[in-house]
Each structure stands twice: as structure tokens, then as C-alpha cells.
Amino acid sequence: MTRYQVAERKVDDYITYVLTDAEYPAEAHLVPGLGNNLFRFTVNNQEVFVSPEKISMIKDASARFGNPILFPPNKIRHGSFSFNGKKYQLGLNKGEHHSHGELRVRAWNVIDRGAKADRGAFVVSEFDFADHPDLLEAFQARLVFRFTYVLQDGVLRLEGEVRNESEVAAPFMLGFHPYFNVKQGHEQQTVMQVDSKLEWPVNEEGFVDGAPTPTDLCQQLTKGLLYPDMPKGRDHAFVTVKDGTTSCQLIDQQANHKIVYEFGDQFPFMLVFQPSWNTSVSLEPYTAVTDAFNLDVAEQTGARGLEPAEQFVFTHSFRVEKL
């Protein structure tokens, strides 16, 4: 049997791709037709992500399973902001606000796939604003997203490239929303670890409400915060990671292993989120703070543009290690 394989399957009327590394064994399941969501990843039968019971559930809850792609991440107040002297208006999909963008739910196009001994199993998907007139109009620029998921040596890697194919700069804010599985019965021995420098105050609506400051919670997350020890009445913490920090961890002391998420140095902000609808932790790296273009402290928010012909290139990876 060939070590690396890619299989195409139809499940719940959606085409999925299963990347396999037979040696570990490890499997990664991707559904390009629903936001290019990598909705399941297993290593040695360990479920890394929270997966839906049915793939069709992603259509109605596209930001609640697997590893949703966020552009822009989190909320935009009233869906509107300004960039380079221009006004932008996004659709209102979360009450009177915009939340998490459209890339997480719309169909991506698979442009290549394969399996090679020196490359692993891979699927290349693309999302082009030129195929979506409403997004082309809303962002006033043509952006092309090309993401490659690779499974190699038991490690899941995401190689991303975003290109501005327009003659004008485009506002740019990218994030991810992976839901890491916390095994039931292991909550008391599960630790969230993120090297955190500053915490951003967030109001009840989820918007940043002031400048970031060092907090006790930053120190706890840096040292390692037990899953049950998130401050009472809160389900999240929004932080700026420490300089040089490129990864975070979810440690299961009872199972004697940890999930390591490498997100590189281009995503300096992280939302640590404990959802109420399942037992998981979402460690969400962002290039910019929530609603960054509408904040007064712009120099600290990561708000930026992607210039004409400019490329934003990054690599993320997920792996399971023994303690």
C-alpha cells in the first residue's frame, strides 16, 4: 500500500477529499464546497478537531466545526469601515453586524491534488473574488486565495497564499477558527497554553473596547491555563501574543499528549474561546484585531492593506506529540 493517498468521496451530497498517511496513521478530511473547511483530522485515532455528525451541518453552522477560514475574522460593526479614504460595506450576517466573512461557507475550487513520497498527500483549492461579484464590489478589489492542505509525516500543514490582482490596495484581515477537541472526562487535566503579552478588553457584543494591557490572565495563559479555569462569566480571552511567539498548545495531561498549533509570526493576535455548544477550545490566530479599521489605536491593531500585485504567504501546521 502506498503510504500517502488522496481519495475523493461524496458524502451528504458534498464532494470531500480524504488525505491519508498510512504510517502513523493519520487522516485529514476536507470539504471544498463548504468553505474549504478541513473538518476532521485524526492522528493515531486521536480526534484533533471537533467534527460535525453530518457534513451538511457545516452549511448552517459554518463557524462551529473543523478549521473555518475567516476573512475578515470576527465582527465588523454594522458591516462598515474605511480604508485609504474609501468606505466599505459588507453584508450584515450577524444581526446588525458582519461576522467572519463569506469564505468559510462558499464553495472553493479544487485546482490540484495528489500524493507523493517526498510531498505527502495534498489538495490545492482556490477562491477568486472574480467569481463572486458581490465580494468584488464589497472589497473594491480582486483578491485570490490559494490554500494547500498537506498531510506529511503525520503533520497537517496549511500553505496559504493571498494575491491582490487589482490596481488598488485592498483592506486585509485574515484569521482561522480551529476547534480543538477536549476529550470528555479529561477537562480537569487539559491545559491551554498561549504566550500572551497583552489582553484586549471586549464588550458584551464581542467588540474591542479599549487599548490592550498586561493582565493576570495573560500570565496564566502563558504559564498554562486549565480548561475549567477560564474566569467566571467569560468564555474567551483576546490577546496579543508575545514577540517571537509562533505556536500555541492544548495539553491533555491525562492522555499524555498535546496538540501543537504552529501559526507563524504573521498572526500576532489570538482569541482563546470556549464554546458553549461542545467540549472544545478554539485557538484563533488573527492578522488583525476584531474590527481593526474602526479602532482608534490603529497602530496596535494589525490593520493593513494588501498592495497591488502583493502576496501574503503563510504556513500553519497541526501535530500531536507525546508528553
C-alpha positions in Angstrom: 0.0 0.0 0.0 1.2 3.5 -0.9 1.9 5.5 2.3 0.2 8.7 1.1 -3.1 8.8 -0.7 -5.9 11.2 -1.6 -9.4 9.9 -2.1 -12.4 11.7 -3.4 -15.7 10.8 -1.8 -19.3 12.1 -2.0 -20.9 12.5 1.5 -24.2 14.2 2.2 -24.2 15.4 -1.4 -20.9 17.1 -1.0 -17.5 16.2 -2.5 -14.9 15.6 0.2 -11.2 14.7 0.0 -9.5 12.4 2.4 -5.8 12.8 2.8 -4.1 9.7 4.3 -0.8 8.9 5.8 -0.9 5.2 6.5 2.2 5.0 8.6 1.0 7.0 11.7 -1.9 6.5 10.8 -3.3 10.0 10.1 -6.3 11.3 8.1 -7.5 14.7 7.1 -11.0 15.4 5.7 -11.6 18.5 3.5 -14.9 19.8 2.0 -14.1 22.5 -0.6 -17.8 23.1 -1.3 -18.4 24.3 2.2 -15.8 27.0 2.8 -12.8 24.7 2.1 -13.3 23.5 5.7 -10.7 21.0 7.0 -13.4 19.5 9.2 -11.7 16.4 10.6 -8.1 15.5 11.4 -7.1 12.3 13.3 -3.7 11.0 14.3 -3.5 7.5 15.8 -7.3 7.6 16.2 -7.0 10.9 18.2 -9.6 13.4 17.1 -7.8 16.7 16.8 -10.8 18.8 15.7 -14.4 18.9 16.6 -16.2 17.4 13.6 -19.9 17.5 12.6 -22.1 14.4 12.8 -23.1 15.2 9.2 -21.1 17.3 6.8 -24.3 19.1 5.8 -24.3 20.7 9.3 -21.4 22.9 8.2 -23.8 24.7 5.8 -25.9 26.0 8.6 -23.1 26.4 11.2 -20.0 27.1 9.1 -18.0 28.6 12.0 -18.6 25.8 14.5 -16.6 22.8 13.2 -13.2 21.9 12.0 -11.0 24.8 10.9 -13.1 27.6 9.4 -11.4 30.3 7.3 -12.2 33.8 8.4 -12.0 36.9 6.1 -12.4 39.1 7.9 -12.1 37.5 11.3 -14.8 38.2 13.9 -17.2 41.1 13.7 -17.3 44.3 11.7 -19.6 46.9 13.4 -22.6 47.5 11.1 -20.5 45.8 8.4 -18.9 49.1 7.5 -15.4 50.6 7.8 -13.0 52.9 6.0 -9.6 52.2 4.3 -7.4 54.6 2.3 -10.1 57.2 2.3 -12.8 54.8 0.9 -15.9 53.5 2.6 -16.6 49.7 2.6 -19.9 48.0 3.3 -20.1 44.2 4.0 -23.3 42.2 4.2 -25.0 42.0 7.7 -25.0 38.3 8.6 -24.9 38.6 12.4 -27.8 40.8 13.4 -26.9 44.3 12.6 -23.2 43.4 12.1 -21.0 41.4 9.8 -19.2 38.3 11.2 -16.4 36.1 10.0 -16.8 36.8 6.2 -18.0 34.6 3.4 -15.0 32.4 2.6 -16.0 30.0 5.4 -19.2 28.9 3.7 -18.9 29.5 0.0 -17.5 26.9 -2.4 -13.8 26.8 -3.3 -12.4 25.3 -6.5 -10.0 22.4 -6.3 -7.2 23.0 -8.9 -4.8 20.3 -8.0 -4.4 17.2 -5.8 -2.1 14.3 -5.4 0.2 12.2 -3.3 4.0 11.9 -3.5 6.6 10.2 -1.3 8.5 13.5 -0.9 5.5 15.8 -0.6 2.8 13.8 1.2 -0.9 13.9 0.3 -2.2 17.3 -0.8 -5.2 19.2 -2.1 -4.9 22.7 -3.6 -8.0 24.9 -3.5 -8.7 28.4 -4.8 -11.2 31.2 -4.1 -11.3 34.1 -6.5 -13.3 37.2 -5.9 -13.8 37.5 -9.7 -16.2 34.5 -9.3 -18.2 36.4 -6.7 -19.4 39.8 -7.9 -20.8 40.8 -4.6 -17.5 40.3 -2.8 -15.6 42.0 -5.7 -17.9 45.0 -5.2 -17.8 45.0 -1.4 -14.0 44.8 -1.1 -13.4 47.0 -4.2 -10.6 44.8 -5.3 -9.9 41.3 -6.7 -8.3 39.0 -4.2 -7.3 35.4 -5.0 -6.9 32.9 -2.1 -4.9 29.7 -2.9 -4.7 27.3 0.0 -2.9 23.9 0.0 -3.6 21.4 2.7 -0.7 18.8 3.0 -0.6 15.7 5.2 3.0 14.5 5.6 4.8 12.6 8.4 1.6 12.7 10.5 1.6 16.6 10.4 -1.2 18.6 8.8 0.1 21.7 7.1 -1.7 24.6 5.5 0.2 26.6 2.9 -1.6 29.8 2.1 -1.2 32.5 -0.5 -3.4 35.6 -0.9 -2.8 37.7 -4.0 -4.1 41.2 -4.9 -4.9 41.1 -8.6 -6.2 44.7 -8.7 -4.6 48.0 -9.4 -5.6 49.4 -6.0 -4.8 48.3 -2.4 -7.3 46.1 -0.6 -8.1 46.0 3.1 -6.7 42.8 4.6 -7.7 40.9 7.7 -7.3 37.1 7.9 -8.0 34.6 10.6 -8.8 31.0 11.4 -11.1 29.3 13.9 -9.9 25.8 14.6 -12.0 23.9 17.2 -9.7 21.6 19.1 -11.3 18.6 20.7 -11.2 18.3 24.5 -11.9 14.7 25.4 -14.9 14.3 27.7 -13.7 13.4 31.2 -10.3 15.0 30.6 -11.4 18.6 31.2 -9.7 18.8 34.6 -6.4 17.8 33.1 -6.5 19.8 29.9 -4.3 22.9 29.7 -4.5 25.9 27.2 -1.1 27.4 26.6 -0.6 30.7 24.7 2.4 33.0 25.3 0.4 36.2 25.9 1.7 39.8 26.2 -1.4 42.0 26.3 -5.2 41.4 26.7 -7.7 43.4 24.8 -10.9 44.4 26.6 -14.0 43.1 24.8 -17.6 44.2 25.4 -20.7 42.0 25.5 -21.2 42.3 21.8 -17.7 40.9 21.1 -16.1 44.2 20.0 -12.8 45.6 21.3 -13.5 48.3 23.9 -10.2 50.0 24.6 -6.4 49.6 24.5 -4.7 46.3 25.5 -3.0 45.9 28.8 -1.0 43.3 30.7 -3.3 41.2 32.8 -3.2 38.2 35.2 -5.0 36.2 32.6 -2.1 36.8 30.2 0.3 35.4 32.8 -2.0 32.4 33.3 -2.3 31.6 29.6 1.5 31.9 29.2 2.1 29.5 32.1 -0.8 27.3 31.0 -4.4 27.7 32.0 -6.6 24.7 32.9 -9.7 24.3 30.8 -12.1 24.8 33.7 -10.2 27.9 35.0 -11.4 30.5 32.4 -12.6 33.4 34.6 -16.3 33.0 35.6 -18.8 34.6 33.3 -16.4 34.6 30.4 -15.9 32.2 27.5 -13.0 33.9 25.8 -9.8 35.9 26.1 -8.5 38.1 23.3 -4.7 38.7 23.4 -1.6 39.9 21.6 0.9 37.1 21.7 4.4 37.7 23.0 7.1 38.9 20.5 8.6 35.8 18.7 5.6 33.6 19.6 4.7 31.3 16.6 2.8 28.5 18.3 0.3 27.5 21.0 -0.7 24.2 22.6 -3.6 22.3 24.0 -2.2 19.8 26.5 -4.1 16.7 27.7 -2.2 15.6 30.8 -4.4 12.6 31.3 -3.9 11.2 27.8 -0.2 12.2 28.0 -0.2 14.1 24.7 -0.5 17.6 23.3 -1.8 19.3 20.2 0.7 21.9 18.8 -0.6 24.6 16.5 2.2 26.5 14.6 0.7 29.7 13.2 3.9 31.6 12.3 4.8 35.3 13.0 2.2 36.9 10.8 -0.8 36.3 13.2 0.1 38.2 16.3 -3.4 38.2 17.8 -5.3 35.3 19.3 -8.8 34.7 20.5 -9.0 31.8 23.1 -12.6 30.7 23.0 -14.5 28.0 24.9 -17.8 27.4 23.0 -21.0 26.6 25.0 -22.2 24.1 22.4 -19.4 21.5 22.7 -16.4 20.5 24.7 -13.6 22.2 22.9 -11.1 25.1 22.8 -10.8 27.4 19.8 -7.4 28.9 19.5 -8.0 31.6 16.8 -5.0 33.4 15.2 -5.7 36.7 13.5 -3.6 39.1 11.5 -5.6 42.0 12.9 -7.8 42.8 15.9 -11.6 42.5 15.7 -13.0 45.4 13.7 -9.5 46.8 13.4 -10.2 49.5 10.8 -12.8 51.1 13.1 -10.5 51.4 16.2 -8.6 54.5 17.3 -5.4 52.6 18.2 -4.8 51.7 14.6 -1.0 51.2 15.1 -1.6 48.4 17.5 -4.4 46.6 15.7 -2.7 45.0 12.7 -5.0 46.8 10.3 -3.2 46.8 6.9 -3.7 46.7 3.2 -2.6 44.3 0.5 -1.0 46.4 -2.3 -1.5 45.7 -6.0 0.3 42.5 -7.0 1.3 41.9 -3.4 1.2 38.4 -2.0 0.5 37.4 1.6 2.2 34.0 2.2 2.0 31.9 5.3 2.2 28.3 6.7 0.3 26.8 9.5 0.7 23.3 10.9 -1.1 21.0 13.4 0.6 18.0 15.1 0.1 15.7 18.0 3.0 15.0 20.3 3.5 12.8 23.3 4.4 14.5 26.6 
